[in-house]
Amino acid sequence: MNHFPTWYEQGRFQVIGEVLTQYSGIVPSDPILDPLWSFAEQEGVPVGIHINDFPITCPESISNECTPLAMKEVLEQYPDLKVYIMHAGYPHLQDMIELMESYPQVYVGITLPPKGMHRYLEGLVDAGFCDRIMFGSDQMLWPELIELFANAINKAEFLTEQQKHAIFYENEPIF
């Protein structure tokens, strides 16, 4: 963490992500992450964090913290922190909507299993958040899935062409 300011000043990064502390049983509000949140807020660096309750990513010890609302305490403490929730907090649609309603600096990256993507994506769009949904591939290991996820968005009949274009190309957090 103590290298972040130097690396940032050198232009070595513009975004912090993927924050995967959940995999190790560390909740977003754990004090160990305070230096990260503080630095990111102070410098205006957006942070991408995994928050979902997939069995492989959420240890039983923190299962009640594996929803998007786990970011609420962090966002209260760091009100200017810019965050994007990876996988849009799937499958916790109502929690994701509640968080986005309360914190306009929260965006989502939409990389979801195609089976549940349309219903979840439509819920976010219906709640008025189409301008805060970004396409995210999150596929370093299986790049062939990028096309699968992109096709799922393109086949979403409830999205207009303008909304699809925004998700793929235009939506970006106000940084």
C-alpha positions in Angstrom: 0.0 0.0 0.0 2.8 2.4 0.8 3.9 2.3 -2.9 0.5 3.5 -4.2 1.2 7.2 -4.0 4.5 6.9 -5.9 3.1 4.6 -8.5 0.0 6.8 -8.9 2.3 9.9 -9.3 4.3 8.0 -11.9 1.0 7.3 -13.8 1.4 3.5 -13.4 -2.4 3.2 -12.7 -5.6 5.1 -12.9 -8.0 2.5 -11.2 -7.6 0.1 -8.3 -9.1 -3.3 -8.9 -9.8 -6.0 -8.5 -10.2 -5.8 -4.8 -10.7 -9.5 -3.8 -10.4 -9.2 0.0 -13.8 -11.0 0.3 -12.1 -14.2 -0.9 -9.9 -14.1 2.2 -12.8 -13.3 4.6 -12.0 -9.6 4.8 -15.1 -7.4 4.7 -15.0 -3.9 3.0 -15.2 -2.1 6.4 -12.3 -4.0 7.9 -9.8 -1.4 9.2 -7.0 -3.1 7.3 -8.5 -1.5 4.2 -8.7 2.0 5.5 -5.4 3.1 3.9 -6.7 1.9 0.5 -10.1 3.7 0.9 -8.4 6.8 2.2 -5.9 7.0 -0.6 -8.5 6.3 -3.3 -10.8 8.9 -2.0 -8.1 11.5 -1.6 -6.8 11.0 -5.1 -10.1 10.4 -6.8 -9.0 6.9 -7.9 -11.9 4.6 -8.6 -11.9 1.2 -6.9 -13.4 -2.0 -8.3 -14.4 -4.6 -5.7 -15.9 -8.0 -5.8 -19.0 -8.3 -3.6 -21.2 -11.3 -4.1 -22.1 -14.5 -2.3 -20.9 -17.1 -4.8 -19.6 -20.0 -2.7 -16.1 -19.8 -4.1 -15.8 -16.1 -3.2 -17.6 -15.7 0.1 -16.3 -17.6 3.1 -19.0 -18.7 5.5 -17.4 -16.5 8.2 -18.6 -13.3 6.4 -21.6 -14.6 4.4 -23.8 -11.9 5.9 -21.4 -9.2 4.5 -21.4 -10.6 0.9 -24.0 -8.2 -0.5 -23.5 -4.8 -2.0 -24.7 -3.2 1.3 -21.4 -4.3 2.8 -20.0 -1.1 1.1 -22.4 1.2 3.0 -20.2 1.7 6.0 -17.2 2.4 3.8 -19.1 4.9 1.7 -20.3 6.7 4.9 -16.8 7.0 6.1 -15.4 7.9 2.7 -18.2 9.9 1.1 -16.1 10.9 -2.0 -14.9 7.4 -2.7 -15.7 6.3 -6.3 -16.6 2.6 -6.5 -17.7 0.1 -9.0 -19.1 -3.2 -7.8 -17.9 -6.0 -10.0 -20.6 -8.4 -11.3 -23.1 -5.8 -10.1 -23.3 -7.5 -6.7 -25.2 -10.4 -8.3 -27.5 -11.9 -7.1 -28.5 -9.2 -4.7 -30.5 -6.9 -6.9 -32.5 -5.1 -4.2 -29.3 -4.4 -2.1 -27.5 -3.2 -5.3 -30.4 -0.8 -6.1 -30.5 0.5 -2.5 -26.8 1.2 -2.5 -27.0 3.0 -5.9 -30.0 5.0 -4.8 -28.0 6.2 -1.7 -24.6 6.7 -3.3 -24.4 8.3 -6.8 -20.7 7.6 -7.0 -21.4 3.8 -7.1 -21.3 2.1 -10.5 -21.5 -1.5 -11.5 -19.6 -3.7 -13.9 -22.0 -6.1 -15.6 -20.5 -9.5 -16.1 -23.0 -12.0 -15.1 -24.0 -15.6 -15.9 -26.2 -15.2 -19.0 -28.9 -17.3 -17.4 -29.6 -14.6 -14.8 -28.2 -11.6 -16.5 -31.3 -10.3 -18.3 -33.5 -10.2 -15.3 -30.9 -8.6 -13.1 -29.8 -6.1 -15.7 -33.4 -5.2 -16.4 -33.9 -4.6 -12.7 -31.0 -2.1 -12.6 -32.3 -0.4 -15.8 -35.9 -0.2 -14.5 -34.5 1.4 -11.3 -33.0 4.2 -13.4 -29.3 3.2 -13.4 -28.6 2.5 -17.0 -26.1 5.4 -17.0 -24.1 3.7 -14.2 -23.8 0.2 -15.8 -20.5 -0.6 -17.4 -19.6 -3.7 -19.5 -16.9 -5.7 -17.8 -15.3 -8.8 -19.1 -13.5 -10.0 -16.0 -12.2 -12.9 -18.0 -8.5 -13.3 -17.8 -8.7 -17.1 -17.7 -11.6 -17.6 -20.1 -11.5 -14.8 -22.7 -14.0 -16.7 -24.9 -16.6 -15.7 -22.3 -16.3 -12.0 -23.3 -18.2 -12.7 -26.5 -20.8 -14.7 -24.5 -21.4 -11.8 -22.1 -21.4 -9.2 -24.9 -23.9 -11.2 -26.9 -26.2 -11.5 -23.8 -26.3 -7.7 -23.6 -26.9 -7.3 -27.3 -29.8 -9.8 -27.2 -31.5 -8.0 -24.3 -34.7 -6.8 -25.9 -35.6 -4.4 -23.1 -32.5 -2.3 -23.9 -32.5 0.3 -26.6 -29.6 0.5 -29.0 -28.6 3.7 -27.2 -28.6 2.0 -23.8 -26.5 -0.9 -25.2 -24.0 1.5 -26.7 -23.8 3.4 -23.4 -23.1 0.2 -21.4 -20.4 -0.9 -23.8 -18.7 2.4 -24.6 -19.9 5.5 -22.8 -20.7 4.8 -19.2 -17.9 5.6 -17.0 -17.8 6.9 -13.4 -17.4 10.6 -13.0 -13.7 10.7 -12.2 
